[in-house]
């Protein structure tokens, strides 16, 4: 669970896409507000209450922001991401701006299906990039499923 929190805290950063047109188009397609609908960490679903703490996920230009909200406080976390849409599935790398994993990239993949975005990341040091949208205990992967929120 701590690994998932570190990843999510890292998720609020600047987005740096590869200079190619496909990657810029992917960054544009991601732009918007989302709600986390499901999350698996190392092959196990996170408790439903954890999903409710993540109030909102936003992609805007070069920013990826997560708003965490509890009964006592609200906190935004920002992470820097990069994408490479030429890869199949598209590469998605996330580097926290702060915290214990600051400046350490988590390697992942991303897929947009209509209003749903799937992101699969591996934050283990020296870990390989996931090749499918699946969380496994052996792979220490995190699978996030986000649903676009109409504004």
Backbone as CSV, one residue per row, in Angstrom:
resi,resn,N_x,N_y,N_z,CA_x,CA_y,CA_z,C_x,C_y,C_z
1,UNK,0.834,-1.197,0.000,0.000,0.000,0.000,0.870,1.249,0.000
2,UNK,1.982,1.229,0.767,2.866,2.390,0.804,3.423,2.672,-0.584
3,UNK,3.713,1.618,-1.329,4.234,1.796,-2.682,3.215,2.502,-3.555
4,UNK,1.956,2.141,-3.415,0.897,2.784,-4.200,0.778,4.251,-3.836
5,UNK,0.883,4.554,-2.566,0.775,5.941,-2.128,1.948,6.751,-2.669
6,UNK,3.150,6.178,-2.619,4.317,6.880,-3.140,4.138,7.147,-4.627
7,UNK,3.652,6.150,-5.363,3.419,6.337,-6.797,2.402,7.436,-7.007
8,UNK,1.318,7.398,-6.270,0.268,8.387,-6.466,0.733,9.779,-6.054
9,UNK,1.545,9.852,-5.030,2.079,11.153,-4.642,3.022,11.675,-5.717
10,UNK,3.700,10.752,-6.361,4.615,11.136,-7.418,3.886,11.549,-8.672
11,UNK,2.655,11.140,-8.763,1.900,11.333,-9.988,1.595,12.787,-10.291
12,UNK,1.813,13.697,-9.422,1.511,15.082,-9.717,2.769,15.821,-10.157
13,UNK,3.124,15.835,-11.438,4.362,16.446,-11.954,4.154,17.098,-13.317
14,UNK,5.236,17.702,-13.871,5.208,18.255,-15.226,5.221,17.126,-16.243
15,UNK,4.510,17.304,-17.353,4.475,16.304,-18.408,5.427,16.718,-19.517
16,UNK,6.404,15.872,-19.789,7.338,16.144,-20.867,7.183,15.046,-21.901
17,UNK,6.551,15.342,-23.006,6.340,14.352,-24.061,7.523,14.348,-25.003
18,UNK,7.718,13.219,-25.633,8.698,13.167,-26.706,8.271,14.186,-27.750
19,UNK,9.201,14.662,-28.546,8.905,15.736,-29.477,8.085,15.304,-30.690
20,UNK,7.788,14.037,-30.814,7.054,13.614,-32.002,5.566,13.946,-31.906
21,UNK,4.933,14.041,-33.050,3.530,14.448,-33.128,2.598,13.463,-32.425
22,UNK,2.877,12.170,-32.527,2.015,11.172,-31.877,1.994,11.363,-30.361
23,UNK,3.144,11.628,-29.778,3.221,11.806,-28.333,2.520,13.087,-27.907
24,UNK,2.664,14.146,-28.689,1.957,15.392,-28.381,0.447,15.184,-28.466
25,UNK,0.017,14.397,-29.443,-1.411,14.101,-29.592,-1.912,13.291,-28.380
26,UNK,-1.112,12.355,-27.912,-1.485,11.549,-26.743,-1.614,12.432,-25.505
27,UNK,-0.666,13.348,-25.300,-0.741,14.274,-24.165,-2.026,15.094,-24.248
28,UNK,-2.374,15.556,-25.446,-3.608,16.326,-25.630,-4.847,15.502,-25.338
29,UNK,-4.821,14.237,-25.750,-5.972,13.356,-25.516,-6.155,13.047,-24.029
30,UNK,-5.087,13.058,-23.274,-5.171,12.800,-21.827,-5.759,13.978,-21.066
31,UNK,-5.647,15.176,-21.609,-6.046,16.372,-20.868,-7.486,16.280,-20.377
32,UNK,-7.681,16.592,-19.097,-9.011,16.588,-18.509,-8.974,16.165,-17.050
33,UNK,-10.179,16.017,-16.482,-10.345,15.620,-15.084,-10.858,14.187,-15.042
34,UNK,-10.365,13.412,-14.072,-10.700,11.995,-13.961,-10.986,11.620,-12.511
35,UNK,-11.701,10.522,-12.358,-11.931,9.889,-11.058,-11.294,8.504,-11.120
36,UNK,-10.562,8.138,-10.096,-9.987,6.801,-10.020,-11.114,5.817,-9.743
37,UNK,-11.330,4.868,-10.668,-12.420,3.906,-10.490,-11.937,2.564,-9.957
38,UNK,-10.671,2.231,-10.225,-10.114,1.015,-9.632,-8.599,1.115,-9.607
39,UNK,-8.034,0.350,-8.682,-6.578,0.335,-8.532,-6.165,-1.000,-7.955
40,UNK,-5.141,-1.577,-8.551,-4.559,-2.817,-8.037,-3.091,-2.569,-7.761
41,UNK,-2.622,-3.098,-6.656,-1.220,-3.001,-6.270,-0.697,-4.412,-6.058
42,UNK,0.326,-4.773,-6.808,0.919,-6.114,-6.714,-0.140,-7.207,-6.822
43,UNK,-1.083,-7.024,-7.746,-2.088,-8.041,-8.022,-3.302,-8.027,-7.117
44,UNK,-3.344,-7.130,-6.146,-4.458,-7.061,-5.197,-5.188,-5.726,-5.305
45,UNK,-6.531,-5.734,-5.283,-7.255,-4.453,-5.299,-7.022,-3.684,-4.001
46,UNK,-6.938,-2.355,-4.105,-6.808,-1.544,-2.899,-8.174,-1.463,-2.230
47,UNK,-8.206,-1.173,-0.933,-9.491,-1.050,-0.237,-10.344,0.060,-0.870
48,UNK,-11.669,-0.137,-0.941,-12.551,0.872,-1.553,-12.388,2.265,-0.943
49,UNK,-12.124,2.355,0.327,-11.955,3.655,0.971,-10.795,4.450,0.396
50,UNK,-9.762,3.751,-0.065,-8.612,4.431,-0.647,-9.010,5.149,-1.932
51,UNK,-9.891,4.545,-2.715,-10.358,5.170,-3.956,-11.066,6.490,-3.663
52,UNK,-11.791,6.544,-2.553,-12.529,7.758,-2.192,-11.615,8.890,-1.732
53,UNK,-10.440,8.569,-1.223,-9.491,9.580,-0.773,-8.913,10.341,-1.971
54,UNK,-8.816,9.659,-3.100,-8.328,10.312,-4.316,-9.502,11.018,-4.979
55,UNK,-9.689,12.266,-4.619,-10.838,13.058,-5.054,-10.858,13.297,-6.557
56,UNK,-9.684,13.670,-7.113,-9.654,14.035,-8.528,-8.243,13.881,-9.077
57,UNK,-8.177,13.412,-10.321,-6.920,13.319,-11.052,-7.056,14.233,-12.263
58,UNK,-6.049,15.067,-12.510,-6.132,16.023,-13.615,-4.877,15.973,-14.474
59,UNK,-5.087,15.880,-15.777,-4.025,16.100,-16.754,-4.309,17.463,-17.353
60,UNK,-3.343,18.362,-17.297,-3.516,19.666,-17.916,-2.179,20.124,-18.471
61,UNK,-2.117,20.191,-19.789,-0.855,20.569,-20.412,0.244,19.653,-19.939
62,UNK,1.233,20.227,-19.286,2.360,19.433,-18.820,2.237,19.029,-17.349
63,UNK,1.044,19.081,-16.802,0.853,18.747,-15.384,-0.059,17.531,-15.212
64,UNK,0.290,16.721,-14.231,-0.551,15.610,-13.798,-0.703,15.781,-12.293
65,UNK,-1.922,16.075,-11.861,-2.163,16.417,-10.466,-3.179,15.460,-9.855
66,UNK,-2.920,15.065,-8.634,-3.884,14.263,-7.881,-4.292,15.062,-6.649
67,UNK,-5.595,15.174,-6.439,-6.124,15.818,-5.239,-6.557,14.721,-4.275
68,UNK,-5.864,14.655,-3.143,-6.208,13.734,-2.066,-7.072,14.501,-1.084
69,UNK,-8.172,13.893,-0.665,-9.070,14.586,0.251,-9.532,13.616,1.332
70,UNK,-9.331,14.033,2.583,-9.829,13.253,3.717,-10.759,14.144,4.513
71,UNK,-11.250,13.623,5.618,-12.155,14.406,6.461,-11.454,15.614,7.067
72,UNK,-10.129,15.525,7.236,-9.417,16.588,7.930,-8.601,17.515,7.031
73,UNK,-8.251,17.065,5.809,-7.442,17.943,4.960,-7.515,17.544,3.493
74,UNK,-7.067,18.472,2.648,-6.931,18.248,1.212,-5.482,18.512,0.839
75,UNK,-4.975,17.748,-0.116,-3.586,17.927,-0.518,-3.434,17.556,-1.988
76,UNK,-2.739,18.406,-2.737,-2.446,18.113,-4.132,-1.016,17.622,-4.260
77,UNK,-0.833,16.636,-5.124,0.500,16.133,-5.442,0.681,16.226,-6.947
78,UNK,1.885,16.591,-7.361,2.181,16.806,-8.772,3.375,15.946,-9.173
79,UNK,3.325,15.388,-10.381,4.420,14.550,-10.888,4.728,14.930,-12.334
80,UNK,5.942,14.653,-12.766,6.351,14.880,-14.145,6.236,13.564,-14.897
81,UNK,5.549,13.596,-16.027,5.454,12.381,-16.826,6.013,12.638,-18.212
82,UNK,6.352,11.558,-18.881,6.719,11.614,-20.285,6.025,10.444,-20.970
83,UNK,5.721,10.614,-22.234,5.080,9.554,-23.001,5.852,9.335,-24.291
84,UNK,5.717,8.142,-24.815,6.253,7.809,-26.133,5.180,7.008,-26.846
85,UNK,4.390,7.720,-27.646,3.249,7.093,-28.328,3.666,6.181,-29.467
86,UNK,4.921,6.254,-29.889,5.389,5.381,-30.967,5.501,3.932,-30.490
87,UNK,5.600,3.742,-29.189,5.676,2.393,-28.628,4.266,1.811,-28.511
88,UNK,4.142,0.505,-28.581,2.844,-0.159,-28.448,2.933,-1.225,-27.378
89,UNK,2.222,-1.088,-26.242,1.431,0.071,-25.853,2.326,1.281,-25.578
90,UNK,1.708,2.456,-25.582,2.440,3.701,-25.394,3.149,3.710,-24.043
91,UNK,4.398,4.182,-24.040,5.161,4.304,-22.802,4.673,5.508,-22.005
92,UNK,4.683,5.345,-20.688,4.264,6.378,-19.748,5.245,6.318,-18.584
93,UNK,6.055,7.334,-18.440,7.023,7.391,-17.340,6.626,8.506,-16.389
94,UNK,6.755,8.246,-15.111,6.356,9.222,-14.113,7.492,9.430,-13.112
95,UNK,7.816,10.701,-12.875,8.884,11.034,-11.948,8.354,12.012,-10.908
96,UNK,8.335,11.610,-9.644,7.853,12.495,-8.588,8.689,13.761,-8.473
97,UNK,8.027,14.860,-8.164,8.718,16.123,-7.928,9.202,16.239,-6.483
98,UNK,8.639,15.425,-5.602,8.994,15.501,-4.180,8.826,14.134,-3.553
99,UNK,9.243,14.023,-2.331,9.073,12.779,-1.588,10.248,11.830,-1.757
100,UNK,10.112,10.628,-1.215,11.225,9.673,-1.192,11.642,9.181,-2.583
101,UNK,10.771,9.286,-3.560,11.103,8.812,-4.909,11.368,9.973,-5.862
102,UNK,11.611,11.156,-5.316,11.884,12.331,-6.147,13.004,12.015,-7.140
103,UNK,12.765,12.403,-8.384,13.735,12.246,-9.470,13.996,10.793,-9.867
104,UNK,13.181,9.859,-9.401,13.317,8.451,-9.790,12.088,8.055,-10.601
105,UNK,12.299,7.770,-11.866,11.184,7.476,-12.769,10.592,6.099,-12.508
106,UNK,9.257,6.046,-12.521,8.522,4.783,-12.543,8.177,4.531,-14.004
107,UNK,8.489,3.343,-14.490,8.250,3.006,-15.891,6.872,2.399,-16.048
108,UNK,6.149,2.837,-17.082,4.802,2.324,-17.267,4.338,2.377,-18.703
109,UNK,3.059,2.058,-18.853,2.370,2.102,-20.137,1.017,2.767,-19.918
110,UNK,0.436,3.314,-21.004,-0.848,4.012,-20.902,-1.711,3.651,-22.103
111,UNK,-3.024,3.616,-21.871,-3.986,3.318,-22.930,-5.233,4.152,-22.690
112,UNK,-5.715,4.801,-23.749,-6.970,5.551,-23.681,-8.012,4.782,-24.474
113,UNK,-9.145,4.487,-23.820,-10.281,3.818,-24.470,-11.519,4.649,-24.186
114,UNK,-11.843,5.568,-25.090,-12.976,6.464,-24.868,-12.711,7.361,-23.681
115,UNK,-13.574,7.290,-22.660,-13.431,8.110,-21.453,-12.644,7.406,-20.347
116,UNK,-12.051,6.278,-20.664,-11.299,5.501,-19.669,-9.810,5.522,-20.019
117,UNK,-8.989,5.776,-18.999,-7.535,5.746,-19.152,-7.001,4.664,-18.224
118,UNK,-6.169,3.786,-18.785,-5.499,2.755,-17.988,-4.014,3.080,-17.956
119,UNK,-3.456,3.039,-16.750,-2.029,3.270,-16.558,-1.497,2.119,-15.717
120,UNK,-0.445,1.497,-16.195,0.200,0.422,-15.445,1.652,0.838,-15.229
121,UNK,2.073,0.882,-13.965,3.410,1.360,-13.592,4.133,0.332,-12.733
122,UNK,5.453,0.366,-12.822,6.291,-0.421,-11.933,7.277,0.530,-11.282
123,UNK,7.222,0.655,-9.972,8.088,1.618,-9.292,9.264,0.972,-8.572
124,UNK,9.420,-0.344,-8.704,10.540,-1.009,-8.040,11.851,-0.575,-8.687
125,UNK,12.861,-0.333,-7.871,14.157,0.101,-8.390,14.719,-0.966,-9.322
126,UNK,15.125,-0.547,-10.504,15.684,-1.472,-11.488,14.643,-2.330,-12.189
127,UNK,13.366,-2.046,-11.964,12.295,-2.856,-12.541,12.135,-2.586,-14.032
128,UNK,11.600,-3.572,-14.716,11.313,-3.426,-16.140,9.929,-2.831,-16.326
129,UNK,9.750,-2.204,-17.460,8.466,-1.615,-17.822,7.431,-2.736,-18.016
130,UNK,6.201,-2.559,-17.515,5.156,-3.545,-17.782,4.892,-3.628,-19.291
131,UNK,4.448,-4.782,-19.739,4.127,-4.957,-21.163,2.641,-5.156,-21.386
132,UNK,1.902,-5.328,-20.295,0.451,-5.480,-20.396,-0.209,-4.774,-19.214
133,UNK,-1.503,-4.507,-19.347,-2.259,-3.791,-18.313,-2.770,-4.797,-17.292
134,UNK,-1.828,-5.223,-16.445,-2.103,-6.265,-15.458,-1.184,-6.038,-14.270
135,UNK,-1.729,-6.103,-13.065,-0.950,-5.963,-11.854,-0.649,-7.353,-11.307
136,UNK,0.627,-7.603,-11.034,1.012,-8.906,-10.511,1.865,-8.744,-9.255
137,UNK,1.761,-9.713,-8.374,2.551,-9.692,-7.153,4.041,-9.765,-7.475
138,UNK,4.385,-10.611,-8.416,5.778,-10.784,-8.780,6.358,-9.519,-9.406
139,UNK,5.550,-8.813,-10.184,6.037,-7.643,-10.900,5.983,-6.345,-10.117
140,UNK,5.370,-6.359,-8.932,5.203,-5.140,-8.119,4.603,-4.000,-8.928
141,UNK,3.655,-4.317,-9.772,3.041,-3.309,-10.626,1.790,-2.722,-9.994
142,UNK,1.484,-1.488,-10.426,0.274,-0.792,-10.004,-0.547,-0.542,-11.255
143,UNK,-1.816,-0.925,-11.224,-2.732,-0.693,-12.328,-3.785,0.306,-11.882
144,UNK,-3.846,1.447,-12.581,-4.831,2.488,-12.303,-5.829,2.541,-13.452
145,UNK,-7.104,2.633,-13.117,-8.153,2.836,-14.122,-8.880,4.129,-13.758
146,UNK,-8.829,5.086,-14.679,-9.419,6.415,-14.476,-10.573,6.611,-15.433
147,UNK,-11.644,7.254,-14.966,-12.804,7.576,-15.804,-12.899,9.086,-15.896
148,UNK,-12.989,9.582,-17.157,-13.095,11.026,-17.379,-14.376,11.559,-16.741
149,UNK,-14.242,12.701,-16.072,-15.369,13.370,-15.429,-15.766,14.527,-16.322
150,UNK,-17.033,14.581,-16.694,-17.533,15.685,-17.523,-17.626,16.930,-16.652
151,UNK,-17.103,18.036,-17.137,-17.116,19.295,-16.388,-18.242,20.187,-16.859
